[in-house]
Amino acid sequence: MSDETLLRGIPLFDGLNEAARRVLAERSVVRRFAAGAALWQAGDEPRGLHVLLEGEVRVVRTFGGRRRVVHIEGPGGTLGEIPLFEGRNYPATAVASRRCTCVVFGMDAIVAGVTADPALALALLARLATRVRQLIERVERYSAHSIPMRLAAYLLERHEQVRGDVITLGRTQLEVAEELGTAREVLVRGLRALRQAQIIETAGRGRLRIRDAGRLREIAKG
């Protein structure tokens, strides 16, 4: 059982009545995971709908010996709903990028919540629709965009997030490579090529300076 106040401010539960939030809290459990810990492995039986309260989780799948990111979730994100509703095992592995806290709901909690407030069913459908759209967009990026294009787009996104020319990758090189659907060695070569072209430069340990954001945008567009 979790504290009902934990559910406040989570987009999935916005607009639900008090009865639904109460029954969901009564039938849920809070779980914590250290950075690097697996919430589950591909092939495991579903353990419930996980709603992330804090931290970050990367859902990854291995193809041909190389691990690729399926999706990444931060606070308010949901995990594990598809295998839970489908009644089949997890198709991918979920790993905590950072220490994280989740509130977990079994199918009994979901049914009770929907009974108390049918709006929960629509919220879950909306979340599934968002997940499908995100997966389609990721497939399109993998199929239509080259590795240099993906890397340039990633660096531009970091540039916008920090609102400055000096950035970090925000993750390990291996994690960025998995996010971009490539190998760490390919990522390293791509960064080297951008430095040689004077589009970026090293700005201290683990930091990069964006010297020519315009050229990065050209590369990202192909």
TORSE-360556 format. One line per field, with one value per residue (C-alpha): residue number from 0; residue in three letters; x negated, y negated, z. Coordinates in Angstrom, 1 decimal, always signed. Each point is the difference from the previous one (the first is absolute). Layout:
TORSE-360556
k = NUM_...
r = Ala_...
x = X_...
y = Y_...
z = Z_...
This chain:
TORSE-360556
k = 0_1_2_3_4_5_6_7_8_9_10_11_12_13_14_15_16_17_18_19_20_21_22_23_24_25_26_27_28_29_30_31_32_33_34_35_36_37_38_39_40_41_42_43_44_45_46_47_48_49_50_51_52_53_54_55_56_57_58_59_60_61_62_63_64_65_66_67_68_69_70_71_72_73_74_75_76_77_78_79_80_81_82_83_84_85_86_87_88_89_90_91_92_93_94_95_96_97_98_99_100_101_102_103_104_105_106_107_108_109_110_111_112_113_114_115_116_117_118_119_120_121_122_123_124_125_126_127_128_129_130_131_132_133_134_135_136_137_138_139_140_141_142_143_144_145_146_147_148_149_150_151_152_153_154_155_156_157_158_159_160_161_162_163_164_165_166_167_168_169_170_171_172_173_174_175_176_177_178_179_180_181_182_183_184_185_186_187_188_189_190_191_192_193_194_195_196_197_198_199_200_201_202_203_204_205_206_207_208_209_210_211_212_213_214_215_216_217_218_219_220_221
r = Met_Ser_Asp_Glu_Thr_Leu_Leu_Arg_Gly_Ile_Pro_Leu_Phe_Asp_Gly_Leu_Asn_Glu_Ala_Ala_Arg_Arg_Val_Leu_Ala_Glu_Arg_Ser_Val_Val_Arg_Arg_Phe_Ala_Ala_Gly_Ala_Ala_Leu_Trp_Gln_Ala_Gly_Asp_Glu_Pro_Arg_Gly_Leu_His_Val_Leu_Leu_Glu_Gly_Glu_Val_Arg_Val_Val_Arg_Thr_Phe_Gly_Gly_Arg_Arg_Arg_Val_Val_His_Ile_Glu_Gly_Pro_Gly_Gly_Thr_Leu_Gly_Glu_Ile_Pro_Leu_Phe_Glu_Gly_Arg_Asn_Tyr_Pro_Ala_Thr_Ala_Val_Ala_Ser_Arg_Arg_Cys_Thr_Cys_Val_Val_Phe_Gly_Met_Asp_Ala_Ile_Val_Ala_Gly_Val_Thr_Ala_Asp_Pro_Ala_Leu_Ala_Leu_Ala_Leu_Leu_Ala_Arg_Leu_Ala_Thr_Arg_Val_Arg_Gln_Leu_Ile_Glu_Arg_Val_Glu_Arg_Tyr_Ser_Ala_His_Ser_Ile_Pro_Met_Arg_Leu_Ala_Ala_Tyr_Leu_Leu_Glu_Arg_His_Glu_Gln_Val_Arg_Gly_Asp_Val_Ile_Thr_Leu_Gly_Arg_Thr_Gln_Leu_Glu_Val_Ala_Glu_Glu_Leu_Gly_Thr_Ala_Arg_Glu_Val_Leu_Val_Arg_Gly_Leu_Arg_Ala_Leu_Arg_Gln_Ala_Gln_Ile_Ile_Glu_Thr_Ala_Gly_Arg_Gly_Arg_Leu_Arg_Ile_Arg_Asp_Ala_Gly_Arg_Leu_Arg_Glu_Ile_Ala_Lys_Gly
x = +0.0_-1.3_+0.8_+2.9_-1.9_-2.7_+2.6_+0.6_-1.7_-0.4_+1.5_+1.5_+2.1_+0.9_+3.8_+0.8_+2.4_-1.0_+1.5_-2.2_-3.2_+0.8_+0.6_-3.1_-2.2_+1.4_-0.8_-3.5_-3.5_-3.0_-3.3_-3.4_-2.9_-3.7_-1.7_-0.8_+2.5_+2.5_+3.6_+0.6_-1.7_+1.4_+1.9_+1.1_+3.7_+1.7_-0.2_+2.5_+0.4_-3.0_+0.4_-3.2_-0.1_-3.6_-3.1_-0.3_+0.5_-1.2_+1.8_-2.4_+0.0_-2.9_-0.2_-2.9_-2.0_+0.5_+2.2_+2.4_+2.3_+3.8_+1.0_-1.1_+2.3_-0.4_+2.2_+3.7_-0.8_+1.5_-1.7_+1.2_+3.6_-0.1_-1.1_+2.3_+3.1_-1.1_-0.7_-3.4_-3.6_-2.1_-1.4_-2.8_-2.1_+0.5_-3.1_-0.2_-2.3_+0.1_+1.3_+3.7_+3.3_+3.1_+3.5_+1.2_+3.6_+1.2_+2.9_+2.3_-0.9_+0.6_+3.4_+1.0_-1.1_+1.9_+3.1_-0.3_-0.6_+0.3_-2.1_-3.1_+0.7_-0.1_-3.2_-1.6_+1.1_-1.5_-3.3_-0.1_+0.7_-2.8_-2.3_+0.9_-0.6_-3.4_-1.1_+1.1_-2.1_-3.0_+0.3_+0.2_-3.2_-1.8_+1.1_-0.2_-2.8_-3.6_-2.2_-1.5_+3.4_+1.2_-3.2_+0.4_+3.6_-0.9_-2.7_+2.4_+2.6_-2.6_-1.0_+3.7_+0.4_-3.0_+0.6_-3.8_-2.8_-1.7_+1.7_-0.5_+1.5_+2.2_-0.7_-2.9_-1.3_+1.4_+3.5_+0.0_-1.1_+2.9_+2.4_-1.2_+0.1_-3.7_-3.2_-2.1_-3.0_+2.2_+1.1_-3.6_-1.0_+3.0_-1.0_-3.6_+1.2_+2.0_-3.0_-2.2_+2.5_-0.1_+3.7_-0.6_-3.0_-1.1_+0.7_-1.4_+0.6_+3.2_+1.1_+0.4_+0.4_+2.3_-1.9_+2.4_+3.6_+1.0_-2.1_+1.3_+3.6_-1.0_-1.4_+3.0_+2.3_-2.1
y = +0.0_-3.5_-3.4_-1.6_-3.3_+1.7_+0.2_-3.7_-1.9_+3.1_-0.6_+3.4_-0.6_-3.7_-0.4_+3.2_-0.1_+0.5_+3.5_+1.1_-1.4_+1.5_+3.5_-0.2_-1.0_+2.8_+2.6_-1.3_+0.4_-2.3_+1.5_-1.5_+0.9_-1.0_-1.4_+2.8_+2.4_+1.9_-0.5_+3.1_+2.1_+0.8_+3.2_-0.6_+0.2_-3.4_-1.5_-2.8_-3.5_-2.1_-3.7_-1.8_-2.5_-1.0_+1.0_+1.4_+3.4_+1.2_+2.8_+1.9_+3.0_+1.9_+0.5_+1.9_-0.3_-3.8_-1.7_-2.7_-2.3_+0.6_-3.0_-2.0_-1.1_-2.7_-1.2_+0.6_+2.5_+3.5_+3.4_+3.5_-0.7_+1.9_+3.4_-0.5_-0.6_+2.6_+2.7_+0.9_-0.3_-3.1_-0.5_-2.2_-0.8_-3.0_-1.5_-2.9_-2.7_-1.7_+0.9_+0.1_+0.5_+1.5_+0.6_+3.4_+1.0_+3.6_+0.8_+0.1_-3.6_-1.1_+1.7_-1.5_-3.4_+0.2_+1.1_-3.0_-2.4_+1.1_-3.0_+2.1_+2.3_-3.0_-1.2_+3.4_+0.1_-3.4_+1.1_+3.0_-2.1_-2.3_+3.0_+1.3_-3.4_-0.3_+3.4_-0.8_-3.2_+2.0_+2.6_-2.9_-1.6_+3.4_+0.7_-3.4_-1.8_+0.9_+0.2_-3.4_-1.5_+1.6_-1.1_-3.6_+0.0_+1.3_-2.6_-2.7_+1.2_-0.1_-3.5_-1.1_+1.6_-1.7_-3.3_-0.5_+1.0_+2.3_+3.3_+3.5_+3.1_+0.4_+3.8_+2.3_+0.5_+3.5_-1.2_-2.7_+2.6_+2.3_-3.0_-0.7_+3.6_+0.5_+1.2_-2.0_+0.1_-1.5_-2.8_-0.8_-0.2_-2.3_-2.4_+0.0_-0.8_-3.0_-1.2_+0.3_-2.0_-2.7_+0.4_+0.9_+0.0_+1.4_-2.3_+1.9_+3.4_+1.4_-3.3_-1.2_-3.5_-0.4_-2.3_+0.1_+0.8_-0.9_+2.7_+2.5_-0.9_+0.6_+3.4_+0.9_-0.8_+2.1
z = +0.0_-0.9_+1.2_-2.0_-0.1_-2.2_-2.8_+0.0_-2.9_-2.1_-3.5_-0.2_+3.0_-0.6_+0.1_+1.7_+2.9_+3.6_+0.1_-2.9_+1.4_+3.4_-1.4_-2.2_+3.0_+2.2_-2.6_-1.1_+1.3_-0.2_-1.3_-0.1_-2.3_+0.1_-3.1_-2.3_+1.5_-2.2_+0.7_-2.1_-2.7_-3.4_+0.3_+3.6_+0.9_+0.3_+3.5_-0.4_-1.3_+1.2_+0.3_+0.5_+2.9_-0.3_-1.9_-3.6_-1.5_-3.4_-1.7_-2.3_-2.3_-1.5_-3.7_-1.5_+3.1_+0.2_+2.5_-1.2_+1.8_-0.4_+2.1_+3.0_+2.8_+2.6_+2.9_-0.9_-2.7_+0.0_-0.6_-0.5_-1.0_-3.3_+1.3_+3.0_-2.1_-2.7_+2.6_-1.5_+1.2_-0.2_-3.6_+1.3_+3.0_+2.2_+1.7_+2.4_-1.5_+3.4_+3.4_-0.4_+1.8_-1.5_+1.2_-1.4_-0.8_-0.6_-2.3_+3.0_+0.9_-3.6_-0.2_+3.4_-1.2_-3.2_+1.9_+2.3_-2.8_-3.7_-1.0_+1.1_-3.0_-2.4_+1.6_-0.4_-3.7_-0.5_+1.5_-2.2_-3.1_+1.0_+0.4_-3.5_-1.6_+1.8_-1.2_-3.6_+0.1_+1.3_-2.7_-2.6_+1.4_-0.1_-3.6_-1.6_+1.9_-0.2_+3.2_-0.7_-0.3_+3.3_+1.8_-1.3_+1.1_+3.5_+0.5_-1.1_+2.5_+2.8_-1.2_+0.3_+3.4_+1.6_-1.8_-0.5_-2.3_+2.5_+0.4_+1.3_-1.6_+3.0_+0.0_-0.4_-3.6_+0.0_+1.1_-2.7_-2.6_+1.0_-0.2_-3.5_-1.1_-0.5_+1.6_+2.4_-2.5_-2.7_+2.4_+0.8_-3.6_-0.7_+2.8_-1.3_-3.5_+1.4_+1.9_-3.1_-1.9_+2.8_+0.6_+3.6_+2.3_+3.3_+2.9_+2.9_+1.4_-1.2_-1.6_-3.6_-1.4_-3.0_-2.4_-2.9_+0.8_-3.5_-1.6_+2.6_-1.1_-3.6_+0.8_+2.1_-3.0_-2.3
